Amino acid sequence: MPTIEIARDGAAARVTLNRPDVRNAFNEAMIEELAGWARSVRAGGDTRVAILQGAGTVFCAGADLNWMSKMVAYSEDENVRDARALGLMLEALNAIPVPLVGRVHGAALGGGAGLAAVCDIVVAADDAVFGFTEAKLGILPAVISPFALAKIGVSAARELFLTATRFSAARAREIGLVHRVVDPGTLDATIDALVADLLSSGPEAMAGAKALIPRVAGRDPAAIGDLTAATIARHRVSREGQDGMRAFLEKRKAPWIG
Protein backbone atom coordinates (compact mmCIF):
# COMPACT_ATOMS: atom_id res chain seq x y z
CA MET A 1 0.00 0.00 0.00
CA PRO A 2 1.31 3.47 -0.80
CA THR A 3 2.03 5.61 2.24
CA ILE A 4 0.71 8.75 0.54
CA GLU A 5 -2.26 9.37 -1.73
CA ILE A 6 -2.37 12.08 -4.40
CA ALA A 7 -5.72 13.47 -5.54
CA ARG A 8 -6.25 16.27 -8.03
CA ASP A 9 -8.90 18.99 -8.10
CA GLY A 10 -8.15 21.07 -11.14
CA ALA A 11 -4.83 22.83 -10.57
CA ALA A 12 -4.70 21.80 -6.90
CA ALA A 13 -3.01 18.59 -5.72
CA ARG A 14 -4.03 17.11 -2.39
CA VAL A 15 -1.28 14.99 -0.80
CA THR A 16 -2.55 12.79 2.03
CA LEU A 17 -0.29 11.00 4.49
CA ASN A 18 -1.97 7.61 4.41
CA ARG A 19 -0.89 5.64 7.48
CA PRO A 20 -3.78 6.42 9.83
CA ASP A 21 -3.28 3.20 11.80
CA VAL A 22 0.04 4.57 13.09
CA ARG A 23 -1.09 8.23 13.20
CA ASN A 24 0.66 8.92 9.87
CA ALA A 25 4.09 8.41 11.42
CA PHE A 26 7.14 8.48 9.17
CA ASN A 27 8.93 5.41 7.94
CA GLU A 28 11.44 4.93 5.15
CA ALA A 29 8.72 4.33 2.55
CA MET A 30 6.81 7.52 3.38
CA ILE A 31 10.00 9.56 3.27
CA GLU A 32 10.84 8.14 -0.17
CA GLU A 33 7.34 8.65 -1.55
CA LEU A 34 7.01 12.23 -0.27
CA ALA A 35 10.44 13.11 -1.67
CA GLY A 36 9.55 11.55 -5.02
CA TRP A 37 6.31 13.49 -5.25
CA ALA A 38 7.97 16.78 -4.28
CA ARG A 39 10.67 16.35 -6.92
CA SER A 40 8.01 15.65 -9.56
CA VAL A 41 6.39 19.08 -9.14
CA ARG A 42 7.57 21.43 -11.87
CA ALA A 43 7.18 25.17 -12.33
CA GLY A 44 4.63 25.83 -15.03
CA GLY A 45 3.15 22.35 -14.69
CA ASP A 46 -0.38 21.18 -14.01
CA THR A 47 -0.03 21.63 -10.25
CA ARG A 48 -0.31 25.25 -9.12
CA VAL A 49 -1.14 24.67 -5.44
CA ALA A 50 -0.61 21.65 -3.17
CA ILE A 51 -2.28 20.73 0.11
CA LEU A 52 -0.51 18.45 2.58
CA GLN A 53 -2.80 16.67 5.03
CA GLY A 54 -3.14 13.51 7.11
CA ALA A 55 -5.69 10.70 6.95
CA GLY A 56 -7.56 9.73 10.09
CA THR A 57 -7.46 11.65 13.35
CA VAL A 58 -3.90 13.04 13.26
CA PHE A 59 -1.79 15.05 10.81
CA CYS A 60 1.53 13.36 11.66
CA ALA A 61 2.83 11.95 14.94
CA GLY A 62 6.52 11.90 14.00
CA ALA A 63 8.65 8.77 13.67
CA ASP A 64 7.17 5.31 13.32
CA LEU A 65 8.01 2.96 16.20
CA ASN A 66 9.19 0.18 13.87
CA TRP A 67 11.45 2.65 12.09
CA MET A 68 12.80 3.85 15.42
CA SER A 69 13.50 0.28 16.50
CA LYS A 70 15.80 -0.07 13.48
CA MET A 71 17.60 3.17 14.39
CA VAL A 72 18.53 1.78 17.79
CA ALA A 73 20.56 -0.94 16.07
CA TYR A 74 22.10 1.31 13.40
CA SER A 75 25.73 2.35 13.48
CA GLU A 76 26.49 6.07 13.48
CA ASP A 77 27.18 5.98 9.72
CA GLU A 78 23.90 4.18 9.08
CA ASN A 79 22.10 6.78 11.17
CA VAL A 80 23.71 9.55 9.12
CA ARG A 81 22.39 8.02 5.89
CA ASP A 82 18.97 7.47 7.41
CA ALA A 83 18.71 11.01 8.76
CA ARG A 84 20.00 12.50 5.52
CA ALA A 85 17.14 10.85 3.62
CA LEU A 86 14.68 12.66 5.89
CA GLY A 87 16.56 15.92 5.38
CA LEU A 88 16.51 15.57 1.60
CA MET A 89 12.76 14.94 1.71
CA LEU A 90 12.20 18.10 3.74
CA GLU A 91 14.45 20.06 1.39
CA ALA A 92 12.45 18.82 -1.61
CA LEU A 93 9.13 19.78 -0.01
CA ASN A 94 10.51 23.14 1.06
CA ALA A 95 11.64 23.93 -2.48
CA ILE A 96 8.64 22.92 -4.59
CA PRO A 97 7.85 25.83 -6.94
CA VAL A 98 4.18 26.09 -5.93
CA PRO A 99 2.51 27.09 -2.66
CA LEU A 100 2.39 24.20 -0.18
CA VAL A 101 -0.53 24.51 2.24
CA GLY A 102 -0.50 22.45 5.43
CA ARG A 103 -3.85 21.23 6.79
CA VAL A 104 -3.13 20.27 10.40
CA HIS A 105 -5.60 18.49 12.65
CA GLY A 106 -5.09 16.30 15.69
CA ALA A 107 -1.35 16.57 16.24
CA ALA A 108 1.89 17.52 14.50
CA LEU A 109 4.71 16.14 16.64
CA GLY A 110 8.44 15.75 16.04
CA GLY A 111 8.89 15.25 12.31
CA GLY A 112 5.22 16.18 11.91
CA ALA A 113 6.04 19.63 13.24
CA GLY A 114 8.91 19.64 10.77
CA LEU A 115 6.43 18.98 7.96
CA ALA A 116 4.39 21.96 9.11
CA ALA A 117 7.56 24.06 9.05
CA VAL A 118 8.22 23.36 5.35
CA CYS A 119 4.69 24.39 4.35
CA ASP A 120 4.32 27.93 3.03
CA ILE A 121 0.97 28.41 4.76
CA VAL A 122 -0.41 26.30 7.61
CA VAL A 123 -4.06 26.18 8.60
CA ALA A 124 -4.67 24.36 11.87
CA ALA A 125 -7.74 23.23 13.77
CA ASP A 126 -7.95 25.10 17.06
CA ASP A 127 -7.69 21.84 19.01
CA ALA A 128 -4.54 20.65 17.20
CA VAL A 129 -1.40 20.01 19.26
CA PHE A 130 2.19 20.66 18.21
CA GLY A 131 5.54 19.71 19.66
CA PHE A 132 9.24 19.35 18.95
CA THR A 133 9.21 16.33 21.22
CA GLU A 134 12.53 14.66 20.40
CA ALA A 135 14.36 15.58 23.63
CA LYS A 136 11.85 13.49 25.59
CA LEU A 137 13.40 10.50 23.79
CA GLY A 138 16.98 11.57 24.45
CA ILE A 139 17.49 12.80 20.89
CA LEU A 140 16.98 16.21 19.27
CA PRO A 141 15.17 17.87 16.34
CA ALA A 142 18.37 18.29 14.34
CA VAL A 143 17.22 17.51 10.80
CA ILE A 144 14.07 19.63 11.03
CA SER A 145 15.85 22.48 12.82
CA PRO A 146 16.75 24.63 9.76
CA PHE A 147 13.13 24.70 8.65
CA ALA A 148 11.72 25.13 12.16
CA LEU A 149 14.12 27.97 13.01
CA ALA A 150 13.21 29.76 9.78
CA LYS A 151 9.61 29.78 10.99
CA ILE A 152 9.69 30.16 14.78
CA GLY A 153 13.03 31.92 15.40
CA VAL A 154 15.78 31.27 17.91
CA SER A 155 13.97 32.36 21.06
CA ALA A 156 11.00 30.01 20.65
CA ALA A 157 13.30 27.19 19.53
CA ARG A 158 15.40 27.49 22.68
CA GLU A 159 12.32 26.95 24.78
CA LEU A 160 10.47 24.38 22.71
CA PHE A 161 13.42 22.26 21.56
CA LEU A 162 14.75 21.96 25.12
CA THR A 163 11.52 21.39 26.98
CA ALA A 164 10.08 19.24 24.17
CA THR A 165 6.70 20.32 25.52
CA ARG A 166 3.53 20.12 23.50
CA PHE A 167 1.82 23.39 22.66
CA SER A 168 -1.47 24.60 21.26
CA ALA A 169 -2.38 25.78 17.79
CA ALA A 170 -2.78 29.27 19.24
CA ARG A 171 0.83 29.21 20.49
CA ALA A 172 1.96 27.81 17.14
CA ARG A 173 0.38 30.81 15.49
CA GLU A 174 2.03 33.23 17.92
CA ILE A 175 5.49 31.92 17.00
CA GLY A 176 4.88 31.71 13.26
CA LEU A 177 4.59 27.95 12.75
CA VAL A 178 0.88 28.30 11.93
CA HIS A 179 -0.81 31.10 10.00
CA ARG A 180 -4.52 30.50 10.56
CA VAL A 181 -6.32 28.75 13.43
CA VAL A 182 -9.93 27.80 12.83
CA ASP A 183 -12.73 25.71 14.25
CA PRO A 184 -12.32 22.08 13.09
CA GLY A 185 -15.68 22.29 11.35
CA THR A 186 -14.45 25.09 9.09
CA LEU A 187 -11.00 23.67 8.36
CA ASP A 188 -11.82 22.43 4.86
CA ALA A 189 -13.79 25.53 3.90
CA THR A 190 -10.86 27.69 5.01
CA ILE A 191 -8.45 25.60 2.94
CA ASP A 192 -10.73 25.81 -0.11
CA ALA A 193 -10.95 29.60 0.15
CA LEU A 194 -7.19 29.85 0.57
CA VAL A 195 -6.57 27.68 -2.49
CA ALA A 196 -8.94 29.84 -4.55
CA ASP A 197 -7.05 32.93 -3.38
CA LEU A 198 -3.69 31.40 -4.33
CA LEU A 199 -4.97 30.40 -7.77
CA SER A 200 -5.76 34.06 -8.47
CA SER A 201 -2.03 34.87 -8.31
CA GLY A 202 0.31 34.32 -11.25
CA PRO A 203 1.98 30.91 -11.02
CA GLU A 204 5.36 32.22 -12.20
CA ALA A 205 5.11 35.14 -9.79
CA MET A 206 4.42 32.82 -6.86
CA ALA A 207 7.29 30.52 -7.81
CA GLY A 208 9.59 33.52 -8.18
CA ALA A 209 8.52 35.02 -4.86
CA LYS A 210 9.03 31.70 -3.07
CA ALA A 211 12.52 31.35 -4.54
CA LEU A 212 13.37 34.98 -3.73
CA ILE A 213 12.54 34.87 -0.01
CA PRO A 214 15.51 32.73 1.14
CA ARG A 215 17.86 34.74 -1.07
CA VAL A 216 17.00 38.06 0.56
CA ALA A 217 16.09 37.07 4.13
CA GLY A 218 18.42 38.62 6.68
CA ARG A 219 20.61 40.36 4.12
CA ASP A 220 21.54 44.02 3.87
CA PRO A 221 19.16 45.64 1.32
CA ALA A 222 22.07 47.54 -0.23
CA ALA A 223 23.91 44.27 -0.88
CA ILE A 224 21.03 42.75 -2.84
CA GLY A 225 19.73 45.82 -4.66
CA ASP A 226 20.96 44.55 -8.01
CA LEU A 227 19.41 41.13 -7.37
CA THR A 228 15.98 42.49 -6.48
CA ALA A 229 15.97 45.01 -9.36
CA ALA A 230 16.95 42.32 -11.87
CA THR A 231 14.32 39.98 -10.49
CA ILE A 232 11.42 42.40 -10.80
CA ALA A 233 12.62 43.55 -14.23
CA ARG A 234 12.69 39.95 -15.47
CA HIS A 235 9.14 39.35 -14.28
CA ARG A 236 7.86 42.66 -15.65
CA VAL A 237 8.95 41.76 -19.18
CA SER A 238 7.85 38.11 -18.92
CA ARG A 239 4.71 36.93 -20.69
CA GLU A 240 2.92 36.45 -17.37
CA GLY A 241 3.98 39.87 -16.08
CA GLN A 242 2.89 41.61 -19.26
CA ASP A 243 -0.45 39.78 -19.28
CA GLY A 244 -1.08 40.48 -15.62
CA MET A 245 -0.27 44.18 -15.73
CA ARG A 246 -2.32 44.71 -18.90
CA ALA A 247 -5.28 42.85 -17.38
CA PHE A 248 -5.12 45.08 -14.31
CA LEU A 249 -4.92 48.28 -16.36
CA GLU A 250 -7.76 47.13 -18.61
CA LYS A 251 -9.90 46.05 -15.62
CA ARG A 252 -10.24 42.43 -16.70
CA LYS A 253 -9.25 39.08 -15.24
CA ALA A 254 -5.71 37.84 -15.68
CA PRO A 255 -5.46 34.87 -18.06
CA TRP A 256 -4.41 32.40 -15.34
CA ILE A 257 -7.72 32.91 -13.49
CA GLY A 258 -9.99 30.10 -14.70
N, C-alpha and C positions, 0 to 999 in steps of 0.2 A: 504494500500500500504506500502511495506517496505520502510524504510528511507535510506537504503543502498542496493546496488546491488553488488554481488560478481560474477566475471567472471574469468574463468581459461584459461591460455594459457600455456600448459605444466606444468612446475614447478612454474610458476608465477601466483599469484592471484592478480586480479585488484579489488580494493574496491572503489566503487563510492558512494560518498555522493549524495543521490538522492532526494533532495528537491529543485530543481532549481527554483520553483515558489517563494521561500522565500530565495533565494541566499544560499541554503544549510545551513541555520542557524540551530543551535542545538535546539532540544527539548528533552523531557524525553525519547521518543521512540528511537531517534537516539543515544542517549547516551547508552541506554540499548543494542541496536543492535550492535553498535561498540564494546562495552565491551564484548558482547557474542562472536562476531567473534574473537576478539583478544585472548580471553581465549581458543578458540578452536584450535589455531595454536600450533602444537607440534613440538619439535625438532625431526628431523629424519622423519618427515611426508612428505606428498605429496607437501606441499608448501615450497619452498626454498627461494623465494623472494616475497614481496608484494608491490604493488603500491597503494597509497592512493591519490584519485583525487576527483574532484567535477564535477557534471553534470551542463550543462548550461554555463553561462558566468562568474561564480565566484567559487573559491575554497570553501570558507566558510566565511560567514559574521558575525560569532559569535552567539549570543543568539537570539532565535526566539522571536518575540514581544509577541506572545500569552503566551509563557513560562515565559517571563519577567513579564507579567501582573499578573500571578499567584504569582510570587515571592513577589510582592508588598504587597500582602495580607497575606503572610506567617508569622508565628511567627519566632523568632530567632532560636528555635529548629528545626522547619520545614526547615528553610533555611540551617541549618547545614546539615541535611540529604540530601537535594537537592544538595548542593555543594559537599558533599562527594561522591555522585554518579558520578559526573563529574570527581572528582579526581581519583576515582577507575578506571574509563574508561581510563583516561590518563596514569595511572600506568600500566594498562594491555597492552595498545598499546606500551608504552615505553619498556616493558619487553618481547615482543614477540621474540622468539629465531631465527628469520630470519631477514634479512635486510628489513627495511621499508623505501620505497622511496616515498617522497612527490612530487606530480606533481601540482604545484601552478600556477594558472592563475587567472586573474581578481583581486581578493582581498583575503587576509587572515587577518581578523580583530578579535580582542578580542580572543575568544576561538579558532577561526580559526588560529590565530598566535600560539596559544598553541598547536594545532594539528601539525603545521609545526615543532614546537620545539621537539615533541616526535619522529619525523621521523629521521632515521639515516642519510639519504642523501636527500636534497631538491633541486629539479630542478625547477626554476621559469622562467616564461616568463618575458622578460625585461620590459614589461609595467604593471606587477603586482604591487599591492600596499599592504603594510603591516601596522599593527598598534596594539599596546596594548592600546586600546581606552577606557578602562573601566572608567578612571577618568573623562572623559567627561560626564559620567552618574552619577557621584557622588559615584561610587563604585571603586573597584581596582582589578587588575589581580592576586588575591591571590592564587587561586587554580592552575593556570598555572605557577605561579612564580618559583617553583623548576625546572621545565623543561626549562623554558625560561632562567633563570639565568645560568643553566648548558651550554647553548648554547651561550648567548650573553655577559655574565659576568656582574659584578656589575656596572661598569661605564656606559655602554650603558643602563642598566635597570634604573638607576637613572634618566637619561634623558628621556627615552621613556615611562616609567611607569608614570612619573609625568606630562609630557606634553601631554601624550596620543595622540601625533601627528602621522599622517600617514607618512610612509616613503617608499622609492622606493626599488625595488628588488636589485639595486646596493648597497644601504646602508645595506640592509639585508645581502648581501654577505659580506660586510666589517666587520660586527659585528658577523658573524658566524651562523646566522639563516638560511641562504641559502648557498649552495655550488656551484651551477652552475646557471648562468643567460644566457638565450638564446633567440633568436628571437622566437616569438610565433609560427612561421611556422615550426620551427625545434624542438619544444618541445617534440613531440612524438618520433621522431627519436633519440633524445638525451636519452630519457628514455629507449627506446629499446636497444640502445648500452650499457647503464649502466646496464640494467638487464642481458644482455649477459655476460658482464664483471663479474658481481657478481656470475653468475651461473658457472663460471670457477674456483671459489674458493670452497674449501671443506665446505660442509654444517655444519659439526661438528666444524670445525675451526672457521667459522664465528660466530656460536652460542657461542662458547667459548670466542672468542675475545670480542663480545658484552657484555657478562656477566662479563668479566674481567675488562673492562674499569671503571665502577663505583667503583670497589673494590680497584683500584690502584690510581685513580685520586686524586691528592693533597696530597698523603701520602709520607712519607720519604722512599726512595728506600731501605734503610737498614732495615726498619721495615717490609717490605713485600718481602724480598729476598727469604724466604722459600716458600711463597705463589707462587711467579712467577716461581721459579725453579720447584716446584711440578706440577704446571699447564702445563708447557712446557713438562716435563717428561711424564705426563699422556697422552698428545696428541701425543708425539713421539712414544709411544708404542701402541697406539690405532690402530685399523684396518685402519681407514682413514689416519692416519699419516704415517703408514708403506706403504700403497698403494701409497700415494702421493709422499713420498720421493723416493721410488723405481721407480716410473714413471718418476720423474725428472732425476734420475741418468741414467735411461735406455733410455732417450730421447723419451718418448712416452706420450700420453695423460693420465691424471689421470682418474680413472674409473667413477668419477662423471660428467665428461664432456660428454654430450650426443653425 
